[in-house]
Amino acid sequence: MLIKKELLKRQIAGETFLVPLGKTVYENNGLFLLSDVGAFLWDRIPGADNEETLVRAVLEEYEIDEKTAREDIGAFLDKLRSMDII
């Protein structure tokens, strides 16, 4: 999967944020807060061939049922797509 925008993941005060860089600063207003699972997914998106790869990674890492994992990952990726991040 391809990340289209310049975003840097940073820990700030115990929270994980995506910080816009370069021209992304002008396209997006503010920081993006990620949950622990969101940060986990963000780290794996560049190496993921597809959504299934991410689902498998989450199922291996977290105690969650497959249906919930698929729904939550789908919603996360849909949000990123709607913002033209991926």
N, C-alpha and C positions, 0 to 999 in steps of 0.2 A: 504494500500500500504506500502511496506517495503522500507526503506532507507538503502541501503547496505553499504554506506561509512560513515566514521566519518567526519561530516561537522558541524561546529558551525555557526549559523547565528549571525552576528554582524553588528551594525551600526558604520560606520566609515566616518567621515566628511559629514554626512547627506545622505550617500548612504548605501544600504544594501548589504552585502557581505556574501558569504559562505566561511568560513575559514577551510581548510583541517587540520585534526588532526591525530595523530598517524601515521600509515603506509600510510594513504591517502595522506600525505605530499609527499611521494616518488612516488606515482602513478599519482598525478596531480600537474602540475606546476602552482602555483599562486592561486589567489583568484577568486571567481566566483561572478560577479556583478548581482544582481537581481533587476528587476523593482519592482514597488509597487505591481503589480498584482502577479509577480513571488514570492515575499516575502509572500503575502497573501496565495498563493497556497502552498508554502513550509511549512507553519505552519499547513496546513490542510492535507497534504499528509499522515502523519502517521495514522491519524484517518479515512482516506477515504477508503471505501471498493472497490471503482472503480472510473473510470474517470467521470462517471455520477454524483457522489457525489460532485466532484470538480466543475463540470459545474453548478450544482444547487447552490452551495455556491457563485460562481462568479456572477450568475444572480441575486441573492438576494442582493449582496453587491454593484455591479457596474451597471451603466446604459449602457448596451451593449446588442446587439441582440444575440439570441441563436446561430445562425450560426457562427458568428464571435467568440463568446466565445468558441464554440467547436473546431474550427480550431486553435485558439491561444493556448488553453489548450493542444490540441493534439500535437502541435508543441513543446511546452514546455516539455511535458512528453517524447516525442520522443528524445529530446536533452538529457534529464536526462538518458533515457534508453541507448542511444548511448555511454554515458560516464560511463555506468554501475553503476549509482548512485541509480537508483530504479530498 
